[in-house]
Amino acid sequence: MTQLKIARKGEISEEMEICAGQEGVSPEFIRRGIEEGTIVLVRNNRHTSILPLAIGKGLRTKVNANIGTSQDHSDLDLELKKVKISEAAKADAIMDLSTGGDVSMIRKEIIKATSLIVGTVPIYQVATKMLNNRKSIMEMTEDDMFGAIEENGEDGVDFITVHCGVTQRSVDCINEEGRVLGIVSRGGSILERWMSYNEKENPLYERFDRLLEIAGRYDMVLSLGDGLRPGCLADATDRGQVEELVTLGALTKRARDCGVQVMIEGPGHVPIKDIEANVKMEKNLCHGAPFYVLGPLPTDIAPGYDHITAAIGGAIAGSAGADFLCYVTPAEHLRLPTLEDVKDGIIASRIAAHIADIAKDIPGARSKNLLMAEHRKKFNWEGQVDISIDPEKAGMFLERSESAGEEGCTMCGEFCAIKLGKKDNVSA
């Protein structure tokens, strides 16, 4: 019995009660959102050692942190440290995107090490296994793909990215129109090459019912991936991206009919003026399903600072209705992220998510800002640090004024406007 099937029966599960408490809403609000498909409750029914997480309309905007090995850097200990950094920085979810080493073992260890929900991209496991066995990804079989999905479900993975909208038709749209960067999604590129070489349709699309059977068994949320997302502004919102989204909308209805929860993944690089339109298009075409966006990045030319670029795009997307932000680190496009990169990416995305929550009038979002103002008025430095998004960094930066004493920092000292504005300050 999946959470969606429970909600359709008009019943409230223990998991719905937990999520309602986390979000400051009623259990019925959560149940109704799940029933309508505007909220997903994420937790594999075999992963009961963690708390469930609700994502969607009317709830706090969530943040995901991507970690995982590559062929060049496969260090499990480093990835486990990234898990702890992600938890300390208050990410809501972790995605293991490992493509190097023993991917199955790494996934199991990450799940064991964290109290957060965990997502994966199973096609990476299949491709890595082929490479480790000195085989071509063209030799993958349908059973290889679905076998990996089943294994992820058994291990307790809570949500999986599956590129079901990368079809012969959607790829033809890209080839006919032309792109500057082509397909930039790893999963999308793997499937496109497999389809072209084998002259077959994408099994994740053609055998979608088989995917639904597996997902339903573990109550895994399907994150329908944007395998044809634009990788630069020049390719944004083209025919291939839109065709994929239309397909994902149809698959969303099929999944819900089978009691499987779905969210939709969104574009990477989008001009700032088109971000809101992209969010509204997803909501309309995909029947209000929660929207999970990578960034988006409204410029292509800020490598080394792409966490800032993504925070700008994420704040706008979240304000327009996106529900789940995938962080982007300063290392995006350049290297595997370091521990510091991971933290910087999470904090930047959390800032964007909070800005979006203020715009969406999410319960409690504005009250934190009012409390910060009160702390500043009273020169309550400890309170300011404690309520900040990154208390560690705020505490490190705090430097009190020698001239103004407790009532001022070294930015203004005796000329602090708040200090001067006090009515009992006769020296003013």
C-alpha positions as a Markdown table, in Angstrom:
| # | Residue | x | y | z |
|---|---|---|---|---|
| 1 | Met | 0.0 | 0.0 | 0.0 |
| 2 | Thr | 1.7 | 3.2 | -1.2 |
| 3 | Gln | 1.2 | 6.6 | 0.4 |
| 4 | Leu | -0.8 | 7.7 | -2.6 |
| 5 | Lys | -3.1 | 4.7 | -2.3 |
| 6 | Ile | -3.6 | 5.4 | 1.4 |
| 7 | Ala | -4.4 | 9.0 | 0.7 |
| 8 | Arg | -6.9 | 8.1 | -1.9 |
| 9 | Lys | -8.7 | 6.0 | 0.6 |
| 10 | Gly | -9.1 | 9.1 | 2.7 |
| 11 | Glu | -6.8 | 7.8 | 5.4 |
| 12 | Ile | -3.9 | 9.6 | 7.1 |
| 13 | Ser | -0.8 | 7.5 | 7.6 |
| 14 | Glu | 1.8 | 7.8 | 10.4 |
| 15 | Glu | 4.2 | 9.2 | 7.8 |
| 16 | Met | 1.6 | 11.9 | 6.9 |
| 17 | Glu | 1.3 | 12.8 | 10.5 |
| 18 | Ile | 5.1 | 13.2 | 10.9 |
| 19 | Cys | 5.4 | 15.4 | 7.8 |
| 20 | Ala | 2.5 | 17.6 | 8.9 |
| 21 | Gly | 4.4 | 18.2 | 12.2 |
| 22 | Gln | 7.6 | 19.0 | 10.3 |
| 23 | Glu | 5.8 | 21.5 | 8.0 |
| 24 | Gly | 3.4 | 23.2 | 10.5 |
| 25 | Val | 0.3 | 22.2 | 8.5 |
| 26 | Ser | -2.5 | 19.8 | 9.2 |
| 27 | Pro | -2.3 | 16.1 | 8.4 |
| 28 | Glu | -5.3 | 16.5 | 6.1 |
| 29 | Phe | -3.4 | 19.1 | 4.1 |
| 30 | Ile | -0.6 | 16.6 | 3.5 |
| 31 | Arg | -3.1 | 13.8 | 2.7 |
| 32 | Arg | -5.0 | 15.9 | 0.2 |
| 33 | Gly | -1.8 | 17.1 | -1.5 |
| 34 | Ile | -0.7 | 13.5 | -1.9 |
| 35 | Glu | -4.0 | 12.5 | -3.3 |
| 36 | Glu | -4.0 | 15.4 | -5.8 |
| 37 | Gly | -0.4 | 14.7 | -6.7 |
| 38 | Thr | 0.8 | 18.2 | -5.8 |
| 39 | Ile | 2.8 | 16.7 | -2.8 |
| 40 | Val | 5.0 | 13.7 | -2.7 |
| 41 | Leu | 5.8 | 11.9 | 0.6 |
| 42 | Val | 9.3 | 10.5 | 0.1 |
| 43 | Arg | 10.6 | 7.4 | 1.9 |
| 44 | Asn | 11.1 | 3.9 | 0.7 |
| 45 | Asn | 9.1 | 1.5 | 2.7 |
| 46 | Arg | 12.3 | -0.5 | 3.4 |
| 47 | His | 14.1 | 2.7 | 4.7 |
| 48 | Thr | 12.3 | 3.0 | 8.0 |
| 49 | Ser | 15.3 | 4.2 | 10.0 |
| 50 | Ile | 14.8 | 7.8 | 8.7 |
| 51 | Leu | 12.0 | 10.3 | 8.9 |
| 52 | Pro | 9.9 | 10.8 | 5.7 |
| 53 | Leu | 10.0 | 14.1 | 3.8 |
| 54 | Ala | 7.1 | 15.9 | 2.1 |
| 55 | Ile | 7.8 | 18.0 | -1.0 |
| 56 | Gly | 5.3 | 20.1 | -2.9 |
| 57 | Lys | 2.7 | 22.8 | -3.0 |
| 58 | Gly | 2.3 | 24.8 | 0.2 |
| 59 | Leu | 5.3 | 23.3 | 1.9 |
| 60 | Arg | 8.8 | 24.6 | 2.6 |
| 61 | Thr | 11.1 | 24.6 | -0.5 |
| 62 | Lys | 13.5 | 21.7 | -0.1 |
| 63 | Val | 17.2 | 21.5 | -1.0 |
| 64 | Asn | 19.1 | 18.5 | -2.4 |
| 65 | Ala | 22.9 | 17.9 | -2.3 |
| 66 | Asn | 24.5 | 15.8 | -5.0 |
| 67 | Ile | 27.5 | 13.7 | -3.9 |
| 68 | Gly | 29.2 | 10.6 | -5.4 |
| 69 | Thr | 32.4 | 9.3 | -6.9 |
| 70 | Ser | 33.7 | 9.6 | -10.5 |
| 71 | Gln | 36.0 | 7.5 | -12.6 |
| 72 | Asp | 38.8 | 9.9 | -11.6 |
| 73 | His | 38.0 | 10.2 | -7.9 |
| 74 | Ser | 36.6 | 7.2 | -6.1 |
| 75 | Asp | 37.0 | 7.7 | -2.4 |
| 76 | Leu | 34.2 | 6.3 | -0.2 |
| 77 | Asp | 35.6 | 8.0 | 3.0 |
| 78 | Leu | 35.4 | 11.4 | 1.2 |
| 79 | Glu | 31.9 | 10.8 | 0.1 |
| 80 | Leu | 30.9 | 9.8 | 3.7 |
| 81 | Lys | 32.4 | 13.1 | 4.9 |
| 82 | Lys | 30.2 | 14.9 | 2.3 |
| 83 | Val | 27.2 | 13.1 | 3.8 |
| 84 | Lys | 28.1 | 14.6 | 7.2 |
| 85 | Ile | 28.7 | 18.1 | 5.7 |
| 86 | Ser | 25.3 | 17.9 | 4.0 |
| 87 | Glu | 23.6 | 17.0 | 7.2 |
| 88 | Ala | 25.4 | 19.8 | 9.2 |
| 89 | Ala | 24.5 | 22.3 | 6.5 |
| 90 | Lys | 20.9 | 21.2 | 6.7 |
| 91 | Ala | 20.2 | 19.8 | 3.3 |
| 92 | Asp | 16.9 | 18.0 | 3.1 |
| 93 | Ala | 18.1 | 15.2 | 0.8 |
| 94 | Ile | 21.2 | 13.6 | -0.7 |
| 95 | Met | 21.6 | 12.1 | -4.2 |
| 96 | Asp | 24.3 | 9.6 | -4.8 |
| 97 | Leu | 25.5 | 10.1 | -8.3 |
| 98 | Ser | 28.5 | 7.8 | -8.1 |
| 99 | Thr | 30.0 | 6.6 | -11.4 |
| 100 | Gly | 33.3 | 5.3 | -10.1 |
| 101 | Gly | 34.3 | 2.2 | -8.1 |
| 102 | Asp | 31.8 | -0.3 | -6.6 |
| 103 | Val | 28.7 | 1.8 | -7.0 |
| 104 | Ser | 26.4 | -0.7 | -5.3 |
| 105 | Met | 28.6 | -0.8 | -2.2 |
| 106 | Ile | 29.0 | 3.0 | -2.1 |
| 107 | Arg | 25.2 | 3.5 | -2.3 |
| 108 | Lys | 24.6 | 1.1 | 0.6 |
| 109 | Glu | 27.2 | 2.8 | 2.8 |
| 110 | Ile | 25.8 | 6.2 | 2.1 |
| 111 | Ile | 22.3 | 5.1 | 2.9 |
| 112 | Lys | 23.6 | 3.6 | 6.2 |
| 113 | Ala | 25.5 | 6.8 | 7.1 |
| 114 | Thr | 22.7 | 9.3 | 6.7 |
| 115 | Ser | 19.4 | 10.3 | 8.3 |
| 116 | Leu | 18.3 | 12.1 | 5.1 |
| 117 | Ile | 16.3 | 10.7 | 2.3 |
| 118 | Val | 18.5 | 9.3 | -0.5 |
| 119 | Gly | 18.1 | 9.5 | -4.3 |
| 120 | Thr | 20.0 | 7.9 | -7.1 |
| 121 | Val | 20.2 | 7.6 | -10.9 |
| 122 | Pro | 20.1 | 3.8 | -11.5 |
| 123 | Ile | 21.3 | 4.1 | -15.2 |
| 124 | Tyr | 24.7 | 5.3 | -13.8 |
| 125 | Gln | 25.0 | 2.0 | -12.0 |
| 126 | Val | 24.4 | 0.1 | -15.2 |
| 127 | Ala | 26.8 | 2.2 | -17.2 |
| 128 | Thr | 29.5 | 2.0 | -14.6 |
| 129 | Lys | 29.2 | -1.8 | -14.3 |
| 130 | Met | 29.6 | -2.2 | -18.0 |
| 131 | Leu | 32.7 | 0.0 | -18.0 |
| 132 | Asn | 34.2 | -1.9 | -15.0 |
| 133 | Asn | 33.6 | -5.2 | -16.9 |
| 134 | Arg | 35.3 | -3.7 | -20.0 |
| 135 | Lys | 32.0 | -3.7 | -22.0 |
| 136 | Ser | 30.3 | -0.9 | -24.0 |
| 137 | Ile | 27.2 | 0.8 | -22.7 |
| 138 | Met | 25.7 | -0.2 | -26.1 |
| 139 | Glu | 25.6 | -3.8 | -24.7 |
| 140 | Met | 23.2 | -2.9 | -21.8 |
| 141 | Thr | 20.0 | -4.8 | -21.9 |
| 142 | Glu | 16.5 | -3.9 | -20.7 |
| 143 | Asp | 16.9 | -6.4 | -17.9 |
| 144 | Asp | 20.2 | -4.7 | -16.8 |
| 145 | Met | 18.3 | -1.4 | -16.5 |
| 146 | Phe | 15.3 | -2.7 | -14.6 |
| 147 | Gly | 17.6 | -5.0 | -12.5 |
| 148 | Ala | 19.5 | -1.9 | -11.3 |
| 149 | Ile | 16.2 | -0.2 | -10.4 |
| 150 | Glu | 15.1 | -3.2 | -8.5 |
| 151 | Glu | 18.4 | -3.3 | -6.6 |
| 152 | Asn | 18.1 | 0.4 | -5.7 |
| 153 | Gly | 14.6 | -0.3 | -4.3 |
| 154 | Glu | 15.8 | -3.2 | -2.3 |
| 155 | Asp | 18.6 | -1.1 | -0.8 |
| 156 | Gly | 16.1 | 1.5 | 0.4 |
| 157 | Val | 16.6 | 4.3 | -2.1 |
| 158 | Asp | 13.8 | 6.8 | -1.6 |
| 159 | Phe | 13.6 | 8.4 | -5.0 |
| 160 | Ile | 15.2 | 7.7 | -8.3 |
| 161 | Thr | 15.8 | 9.8 | -11.4 |
| 162 | Val | 14.6 | 8.0 | -14.5 |
| 163 | His | 14.9 | 9.6 | -17.9 |
| 164 | Cys | 11.7 | 8.2 | -19.4 |
| 165 | Gly | 11.1 | 11.2 | -21.6 |
| 166 | Val | 14.2 | 10.6 | -23.7 |
| 167 | Thr | 12.4 | 9.0 | -26.6 |
| 168 | Gln | 13.1 | 8.6 | -30.3 |
| 169 | Arg | 10.6 | 11.3 | -30.9 |
| 170 | Ser | 12.0 | 13.8 | -28.4 |
| 171 | Val | 15.6 | 13.1 | -29.6 |
| 172 | Asp | 14.5 | 13.7 | -33.2 |
| 173 | Cys | 13.2 | 17.1 | -32.2 |
| 174 | Ile | 16.7 | 18.0 | -31.0 |
| 175 | Asn | 18.4 | 16.7 | -34.1 |
| 176 | Glu | 15.9 | 18.5 | -36.4 |
| 177 | Glu | 16.2 | 21.8 | -34.6 |
| 178 | Gly | 19.8 | 21.7 | -33.7 |
| 179 | Arg | 21.5 | 22.6 | -30.5 |
| 180 | Val | 24.7 | 24.4 | -29.5 |
| 181 | Leu | 25.5 | 21.9 | -26.7 |
| 182 | Gly | 23.3 | 18.9 | -27.6 |
| 183 | Ile | 22.4 | 16.6 | -24.8 |
| 184 | Val | 24.2 | 17.5 | -21.5 |
| 185 | Ser | 22.5 | 15.1 | -19.1 |
| 186 | Arg | 24.7 | 12.0 | -18.5 |
| 187 | Gly | 21.6 | 9.8 | -18.2 |
| 188 | Gly | 20.0 | 11.3 | -21.3 |
| 189 | Ser | 23.2 | 11.0 | -23.3 |
| 190 | Ile | 23.7 | 7.3 | -22.3 |
| 191 | Leu | 20.1 | 6.4 | -23.3 |
| 192 | Glu | 20.3 | 8.4 | -26.6 |
| 193 | Arg | 23.5 | 6.6 | -27.6 |
| 194 | Trp | 22.0 | 3.2 | -26.7 |
| 195 | Met | 18.8 | 3.9 | -28.6 |
| 196 | Ser | 20.7 | 5.1 | -31.7 |
| 197 | Tyr | 23.1 | 2.2 | -31.7 |
| 198 | Asn | 20.5 | -0.5 | -31.0 |
| 199 | Glu | 17.7 | 1.1 | -33.1 |
| 200 | Lys | 15.3 | 0.6 | -30.2 |
| 201 | Glu | 13.0 | 2.8 | -28.1 |
| 202 | Asn | 14.0 | 3.7 | -24.6 |
| 203 | Pro | 13.0 | 0.8 | -22.4 |
| 204 | Leu | 12.2 | 3.2 | -19.5 |
| 205 | Tyr | 9.5 | 4.7 | -21.7 |
| 206 | Glu | 8.4 | 1.6 | -23.6 |
| 207 | Arg | 8.2 | -0.6 | -20.6 |
| 208 | Phe | 7.0 | 2.1 | -18.2 |
| 209 | Asp | 4.5 | -0.4 | -16.6 |
| 210 | Arg | 7.5 | -2.5 | -15.5 |
| 211 | Leu | 9.0 | 0.6 | -13.9 |
| 212 | Leu | 5.8 | 1.4 | -12.1 |
| 213 | Glu | 5.6 | -2.2 | -10.7 |
| 214 | Ile | 9.0 | -1.9 | -9.1 |
| 215 | Ala | 8.4 | 1.7 | -7.8 |
| 216 | Gly | 5.1 | 0.7 | -6.3 |
| 217 | Arg | 6.6 | -2.3 | -4.5 |
| 218 | Tyr | 9.0 | -0.1 | -2.5 |
| 219 | Asp | 6.9 | 3.2 | -2.7 |
| 220 | Met | 9.9 | 4.9 | -4.3 |
| 221 | Val | 9.1 | 8.3 | -5.7 |
| 222 | Leu | 9.8 | 8.6 | -9.4 |
| 223 | Ser | 11.7 | 11.7 | -10.3 |
| 224 | Leu | 11.1 | 11.9 | -14.0 |
| 225 | Gly | 14.3 | 13.2 | -15.3 |
| 226 | Asp | 15.1 | 16.1 | -17.7 |
| 227 | Gly | 17.4 | 14.1 | -19.9 |
| 228 | Leu | 17.0 | 16.8 | -22.6 |
| 229 | Arg | 17.5 | 19.8 | -20.4 |
| 230 | Pro | 19.3 | 22.8 | -21.9 |
| 231 | Gly | 23.0 | 23.0 | -21.1 |
| 232 | Cys | 23.3 | 26.7 | -22.1 |
| 233 | Leu | 21.0 | 29.7 | -22.5 |
| 234 | Ala | 21.0 | 29.3 | -26.3 |
| 235 | Asp | 19.3 | 25.9 | -26.0 |
| 236 | Ala | 16.7 | 26.8 | -23.4 |
| 237 | Thr | 13.0 | 25.9 | -23.9 |
| 238 | Asp | 13.6 | 24.4 | -27.3 |
| 239 | Arg | 11.4 | 21.7 | -29.0 |
| 240 | Gly | 13.3 | 18.8 | -27.5 |
| 241 | Gln | 12.9 | 20.1 | -23.9 |
| 242 | Val | 9.2 | 20.8 | -24.4 |
| 243 | Glu | 8.5 | 17.5 | -26.1 |
| 244 | Glu | 10.2 | 15.7 | -23.2 |
| 245 | Leu | 8.0 | 17.6 | -20.8 |
| 246 | Val | 4.8 | 16.7 | -22.7 |
| 247 | Thr | 5.8 | 13.1 | -22.5 |
| 248 | Leu | 6.5 | 13.3 | -18.8 |
| 249 | Gly | 3.0 | 14.8 | -18.2 |
| 250 | Ala | 1.4 | 11.8 | -19.8 |
| 251 | Leu | 3.6 | 9.4 | -17.8 |
| 252 | Thr | 2.7 | 11.3 | -14.6 |
| 253 | Lys | -1.0 | 10.4 | -15.1 |
| 254 | Arg | -0.1 | 6.8 | -15.8 |
| 255 | Ala | 2.0 | 6.6 | -12.6 |
| 256 | Arg | -0.7 | 8.2 | -10.4 |
| 257 | Asp | -3.3 | 5.7 | -11.8 |
| 258 | Cys | -1.0 | 3.0 | -10.5 |
| 259 | Gly | -0.6 | 4.6 | -7.1 |
| 260 | Val | 3.0 | 5.7 | -7.7 |
| 261 | Gln | 4.1 | 9.2 | -6.7 |
| 262 | Val | 5.9 | 11.4 | -9.2 |
| 263 | Met | 7.9 | 14.6 | -9.3 |
| 264 | Ile | 9.3 | 16.3 | -12.4 |
| 265 | Glu | 12.9 | 17.5 | -12.9 |
| 266 | Gly | 13.5 | 20.8 | -14.5 |
| 267 | Pro | 15.9 | 22.6 | -16.8 |
| 268 | Gly | 19.4 | 23.6 | -16.0 |
| 269 | His | 20.3 | 26.8 | -18.0 |
| 270 | Val | 17.4 | 29.3 | -18.5 |
| 271 | Pro | 17.4 | 33.1 | -19.2 |
| 272 | Ile | 16.1 | 34.9 | -16.1 |
| 273 | Lys | 13.1 | 36.2 | -18.0 |
| 274 | Asp | 12.0 | 32.7 | -18.9 |
| 275 | Ile | 12.3 | 31.0 | -15.5 |
| 276 | Glu | 8.8 | 31.7 | -14.3 |
| 277 | Ala | 7.3 | 30.6 | -17.6 |
| 278 | Asn | 9.2 | 27.3 | -17.4 |
| 279 | Val | 7.8 | 26.6 | -13.9 |
| 280 | Lys | 4.3 | 27.4 | -15.0 |
| 281 | Met | 4.7 | 25.2 | -18.1 |
| 282 | Glu | 5.7 | 22.2 | -16.0 |
| 283 | Lys | 2.8 | 22.7 | -13.6 |
| 284 | Asn | 0.3 | 22.9 | -16.5 |
| 285 | Leu | 1.7 | 20.0 | -18.6 |
| 286 | Cys | 2.5 | 17.7 | -15.6 |
| 287 | His | -0.8 | 18.2 | -13.6 |
| 288 | Gly | 0.7 | 20.1 | -10.7 |
| 289 | Ala | 3.4 | 17.6 | -9.9 |
| 290 | Pro | 6.2 | 18.9 | -7.6 |
| 291 | Phe | 9.0 | 20.5 | -9.6 |
| 292 | Tyr | 12.6 | 19.6 | -8.9 |
| 293 | Val | 15.0 | 22.1 | -10.6 |
| 294 | Leu | 18.8 | 22.1 | -11.1 |
| 295 | Gly | 19.5 | 25.7 | -10.3 |
| 296 | Pro | 18.4 | 26.9 | -12.8 |
| 297 | Leu | 21.4 | 28.9 | -14.0 |
| 298 | Pro | 20.5 | 32.2 | -15.7 |
| 299 | Thr | 24.0 | 32.8 | -17.1 |
| 300 | Asp | 26.6 | 30.4 | -18.6 |
| 301 | Ile | 29.8 | 32.4 | -17.8 |
| 302 | Ala | 30.3 | 32.2 | -14.0 |
| 303 | Pro | 32.3 | 29.0 | -13.5 |
| 304 | Gly | 33.7 | 29.0 | -10.0 |
| 305 | Tyr | 30.7 | 31.0 | -8.8 |
| 306 | Asp | 27.8 | 28.9 | -10.2 |
| 307 | His | 26.5 | 28.4 | -6.7 |
| 308 | Ile | 25.6 | 32.1 | -6.7 |
| 309 | Thr | 24.2 | 31.9 | -10.3 |
| 310 | Ala | 22.1 | 28.9 | -9.3 |
| 311 | Ala | 20.8 | 30.7 | -6.1 |
| 312 | Ile | 19.6 | 33.6 | -8.2 |
| 313 | Gly | 17.8 | 31.2 | -10.5 |
| 314 | Gly | 16.6 | 29.0 | -7.7 |
| 315 | Ala | 15.0 | 31.9 | -5.8 |
| 316 | Ile | 13.1 | 33.0 | -8.9 |
| 317 | Ala | 12.0 | 29.4 | -9.7 |
| 318 | Gly | 11.0 | 28.7 | -6.1 |
| 319 | Ser | 9.0 | 31.9 | -5.9 |
| 320 | Ala | 7.2 | 30.9 | -9.1 |
| 321 | Gly | 6.3 | 27.5 | -7.6 |
| 322 | Ala | 9.2 | 25.2 | -7.9 |
| 323 | Asp | 9.3 | 22.9 | -4.9 |
| 324 | Phe | 12.7 | 21.3 | -4.7 |
| 325 | Leu | 16.1 | 22.9 | -5.5 |
| 326 | Cys | 19.1 | 20.8 | -6.5 |
| 327 | Tyr | 22.2 | 22.6 | -5.3 |
| 328 | Val | 24.9 | 23.7 | -7.6 |
| 329 | Thr | 28.4 | 24.1 | -6.2 |
| 330 | Pro | 31.2 | 26.5 | -7.1 |
| 331 | Ala | 32.9 | 23.5 | -8.8 |
| 332 | Glu | 30.0 | 22.9 | -11.3 |
| 333 | His | 31.4 | 22.4 | -14.8 |
| 334 | Leu | 35.0 | 22.2 | -13.4 |
| 335 | Arg | 35.6 | 19.3 | -11.0 |
| 336 | Leu | 34.2 | 16.9 | -8.4 |
| 337 | Pro | 33.2 | 19.1 | -5.5 |
| 338 | Thr | 35.3 | 19.3 | -2.3 |
| 339 | Leu | 33.8 | 19.4 | 1.2 |
| 340 | Glu | 33.9 | 23.2 | 1.2 |
| 341 | Asp | 32.2 | 23.2 | -2.2 |
| 342 | Val | 29.4 | 21.0 | -0.9 |
| 343 | Lys | 28.7 | 23.3 | 2.0 |
| 344 | Asp | 28.8 | 26.4 | -0.1 |
| 345 | Gly | 26.4 | 24.9 | -2.6 |
| 346 | Ile | 23.9 | 23.8 | 0.1 |
| 347 | Ile | 24.0 | 27.2 | 1.9 |
| 348 | Ala | 23.5 | 29.1 | -1.4 |
| 349 | Ser | 20.5 | 26.9 | -2.3 |
| 350 | Arg | 19.1 | 27.2 | 1.2 |
| 351 | Ile | 19.2 | 31.0 | 0.9 |
| 352 | Ala | 17.4 | 30.7 | -2.4 |
| 353 | Ala | 14.8 | 28.4 | -0.9 |
| 354 | His | 14.2 | 30.7 | 2.0 |
| 355 | Ile | 13.7 | 33.7 | -0.3 |
| 356 | Ala | 11.2 | 31.6 | -2.2 |
| 357 | Asp | 9.4 | 30.6 | 0.9 |
| 358 | Ile | 8.9 | 34.2 | 1.9 |
| 359 | Ala | 7.4 | 34.9 | -1.5 |
| 360 | Lys | 5.1 | 31.9 | -1.2 |
| 361 | Asp | 4.0 | 32.9 | 2.3 |
| 362 | Ile | 5.2 | 29.5 | 3.8 |
| 363 | Pro | 4.3 | 29.4 | 7.5 |
| 364 | Gly | 7.2 | 30.6 | 9.6 |
| 365 | Ala | 9.3 | 32.0 | 6.8 |
| 366 | Arg | 8.8 | 35.7 | 7.5 |
| 367 | Ser | 8.8 | 35.3 | 11.3 |
| 368 | Lys | 12.5 | 34.4 | 11.3 |
| 369 | Asn | 13.3 | 37.7 | 9.5 |
| 370 | Leu | 11.3 | 39.7 | 12.1 |
| 371 | Leu | 13.2 | 37.9 | 14.9 |
| 372 | Met | 16.5 | 38.8 | 13.2 |
| 373 | Ala | 15.5 | 42.4 | 13.1 |
| 374 | Glu | 14.6 | 42.4 | 16.8 |
| 375 | His | 18.0 | 40.8 | 17.6 |
| 376 | Arg | 19.8 | 43.5 | 15.6 |
| 377 | Lys | 17.8 | 46.3 | 17.3 |
| 378 | Lys | 18.9 | 44.9 | 20.7 |
| 379 | Phe | 22.5 | 44.2 | 19.6 |
| 380 | Asn | 21.8 | 40.6 | 20.5 |
| 381 | Trp | 24.8 | 39.2 | 18.7 |
| 382 | Glu | 24.4 | 35.6 | 19.8 |
| 383 | Gly | 20.7 | 35.7 | 18.7 |
| 384 | Gln | 21.7 | 37.0 | 15.3 |
| 385 | Val | 24.3 | 34.3 | 14.8 |
| 386 | Asp | 22.0 | 31.5 | 16.1 |
| 387 | Ile | 19.1 | 32.4 | 13.7 |
| 388 | Ser | 21.3 | 32.9 | 10.6 |
| 389 | Ile | 21.3 | 30.3 | 7.8 |
| 390 | Asp | 24.9 | 29.6 | 8.5 |
| 391 | Pro | 25.6 | 30.2 | 12.2 |
| 392 | Glu | 29.2 | 28.9 | 11.9 |
| 393 | Lys | 30.2 | 31.5 | 9.3 |
| 394 | Ala | 28.2 | 34.3 | 10.9 |
| 395 | Gly | 30.1 | 33.6 | 14.2 |
| 396 | Met | 33.4 | 33.6 | 12.4 |
| 397 | Phe | 32.7 | 37.0 | 10.7 |
| 398 | Leu | 31.4 | 38.8 | 13.8 |
| 399 | Glu | 33.8 | 41.4 | 14.9 |
| 400 | Arg | 32.6 | 43.8 | 17.7 |
| 401 | Ser | 33.6 | 47.4 | 17.8 |
| 402 | Glu | 36.1 | 48.7 | 20.2 |
| 403 | Ser | 34.8 | 52.2 | 20.0 |
| 404 | Ala | 31.1 | 51.3 | 20.3 |
| 405 | Gly | 31.5 | 48.4 | 22.7 |
| 406 | Glu | 28.7 | 45.9 | 22.8 |
| 407 | Glu | 26.5 | 48.3 | 20.7 |
| 408 | Gly | 28.2 | 48.1 | 17.3 |
| 409 | Cys | 30.5 | 46.1 | 15.0 |
| 410 | Thr | 33.6 | 47.3 | 13.2 |
| 411 | Met | 31.5 | 48.2 | 10.1 |
| 412 | Cys | 30.2 | 51.4 | 11.7 |
| 413 | Gly | 31.5 | 51.6 | 15.2 |
| 414 | Glu | 30.3 | 54.8 | 16.9 |
| 415 | Phe | 28.4 | 55.7 | 13.8 |
| 416 | Cys | 26.0 | 52.7 | 13.9 |
| 417 | Ala | 22.6 | 54.0 | 12.8 |
| 418 | Ile | 20.8 | 51.8 | 15.2 |
| 419 | Lys | 22.9 | 53.0 | 18.1 |
| 420 | Leu | 22.5 | 56.6 | 17.1 |
| 421 | Gly | 18.8 | 56.1 | 16.7 |
| 422 | Lys | 18.2 | 55.2 | 20.3 |
| 423 | Lys | 16.2 | 57.9 | 22.1 |
| 424 | Asp | 18.2 | 57.4 | 25.3 |
| 425 | Asn | 21.5 | 58.1 | 23.5 |
| 426 | Val | 22.1 | 61.6 | 24.7 |
| 427 | Ser | 25.5 | 61.8 | 23.0 |
| 428 | Ala | 23.8 | 61.6 | 19.6 |
